[in-house]
Amino acid sequence: MYKYDEYDQSIVDARVEEFRDQVQRRLAGQLTEDQFKPLRLMNGLYLQLHAYMLRVAVPYGTLNGRQMRLLAHIARTYDRGYGHFTTRQNIQYNWIKLADAPDILAELAKAEMHAIQTSGNCIRNISSDQFAGAAADEVTDPRPWAELLRQWSTFHPEFTYLPRKFKIAVIAADEDRAAMRLHDIGLQITRRDGILGARVFVGGGMGRTPMIAPEIRDFVPADQLLSYLEAALRVYNRYGRRDNIYKARIKILVHEIGADRYRDEVELEFAQVLTLGIDPPAAELARISAMFAPPAFDAVPSVPHELAAHDPDFAIWRTQNVSAHKQPGYAIVTVSLKPIGGIPGDASADQINVMADLAERYSHDELRVTHAQNIVLPHVREADLYAVWQALADAGLAEANLDLISDIIACPGLDYCSLANARSIPLAQKIATRFAPRQQDLGELKLKISGCINACGHHHAGHIGILGVDRKGTENYQLLLGGSGAEDVSLGKITGPGFDEDGIVDAIERVADRYVAERSEGERFLDTYRRIGMQPFKEAIYG
C-alpha cells in the first residue's frame, strides 16, 4: 500500500498545526462560529445535533493494521468507544470535543492519515473497488490511479472552491463494486489494443435529484488521464451553478446542457490542457504502482482446514462472505459490520483491534473499507479461513449476511444528523431482526436507508430503498423498489404513499412475500422486479 513521502508528511503536519491555531482562537472567542465553520469543514469536522463529528479519510478504502489500531485508539480515547464506517470508505466519530480535534489530527498524521477534503466544495476522498489487487476479474489494480488522483486533487488551487462537493470512483473490472456510475466522475480502467486507459462517466449522483452518469468518453489513454479530468473539472467550475445549492452538482450541469454539449466543451478544454504537460511521467506512475505490488503469496495453494467441513455455521459464512481471489489458495473475506439488531457500519474499539490483529496475522497487513459499510480482509489463505471465522465469531463480527437483506446501508439519520428528517438506525435494526430467519432464502437483496433527501444511505440504489421524510412534523418513510449501484445500475422508484416506522417494515414483508411467490428458479429480487414490474408489488403493499 502507499507510503507517505516527505511531501505528504509535511503537508499533513502543516495542516495539523494550522488547525490547532484555528481551534485555539475559536475556543478563546476570537473567531465566531460563522468564521470558524469553513475552517473546521476543511478538516472534516462537522457540528451535528449533539456534538462535533470528525470524518477521517481512508483513501480508496485501504488501511494497514497500524492505522486500524490507531482508529481503535481514537474511538476509545476521544469518542464513546466506537467508530462508524461510511459509504465513502471513511470512518466517522460522532462524539468529538472541539478541544481534542487538533490532537486527534496530530495522532492521525503519525500513522499517515488525515481528515483533509472529507468535507467542503472540493474533490472528496477518492473511492475504489474494495477487492482491488485481489479480484480475479480486474484489468489492473485501480488503486495506483486512485492514489494519483488523490495527489492531483489535494489542495488543487483551481478546485478548492467548486460549485459543490465532488466525488470520484475508480474501478478496473466489468463488475462494479463501487457504484461508479453514481459518482460525479466514474472511471473504469480498461485496455484497448493493449494500451491502458479509462472509460469516463460524468454526472452521476444521488441526493434530491438522482442521476446515472452518462459515458462522456469511451477511452482516454492512461498517459493523458489527468489532463482529461482537469478539463472535465474546469468545464464544471466554469459553468456549474453557484446561485442555487440544489442545482450546483455537476449532474445538473450535464443534464441541463446535455451530455453531448458537455462532452464538446471538455474536448475543447482538453486540447488546451494537454499543452500544459500536467500528466506525470511514466516513472512517477511506476513509483506509485510499485507500492501496490502484490504481497508475497505462498507459491503452493493451501489446503482448507480439515475442521471446516464439519461446521455448518462456518460453511454458511464461507458461502456468503468469502469471495474468489485471483491467487490460487487464497480468498477475500468480507467482515460484516451488520450484526442482527446492531447499528450498520459501527464497530467498537475492541472489534477494530480484532480486525487489525487478523489483518496482520492472516491478510498481509491489509484491510479495506467498503462503500457498503463493511470491512474486507483481501488476502487470506484458504487454510486460515476457519481460524479467521472463529476469531470473528468471538468478536461478534461473523454475521453471514453479505448482500442479504440485513446487510443494510444506513446513514446516521435523526439520531445524529442535523439535516435528517427521520431516524435510520432504529428502522434498520427492526428490519434486520424481522428478516433474519428468512434472509438466506430471500437471497441477494440490497436494502438501503436514508434519513433525508440528501441520500447518504444511497436509498436510490437499493433493490429496496427507504427514504425518511417529515410529514407534518412526524417521521414518515417512502418505499422505493428496483435500484442498483452495480454494473446493472438503475434508480429505484417510489411505490406510493409512505408509512410510519412499523408500517414500512410490514410493507417490506409484503414485498418479500410477493417476490417469493413470483420468482423463477435462481432469480434475484431485482431480476424478478425487472421482469414483472412495479404493479404486482404495489398490489401486495397497498391492496
Protein Blocks (a to p, Z undefined) as FASTA:
>chain_A
ZZddfklmmmmmmmmmmmmmmmmmmmnopacfklmmmmmmmnopacdfkbccdddddeeh
iacfklmmmmmmmmmmmmnoiacddfkopacdfbbcfklmmmmmmmmmmnopafehkgcj
ddddddddfkgokamkbfbdfklmmmmmmmmmgopaklmmgfbdcdddddfbfbdckomm
lcfbdcddddeehiacddddehiaehjldcddddfbfbdcfklmmmmmmmmmmmmmmmpc
fkbmklmpfklmmmmnopklmmmmmmmmmmmmmmnopaccfklmmmmmmmmgccdddfbd
cdddfklmmmmklmmmmmmmpccdfbghiacddddfbdghiaehiacfklmmmmmmmmmm
mnoopacddfkopacdfbbcfklmmmmmmmmmmnopaccfehiaklccddebjmlpmkbm
bdfklmmmmmmmmmmmmmmmnopadddddfbfnomnommmgfbacddddeehiacdddde
hiafbfkbccdddfbdcddfklmmmmmmmmmmmmmmmpcehiafklmmmmnommlmmmmm
nZZ
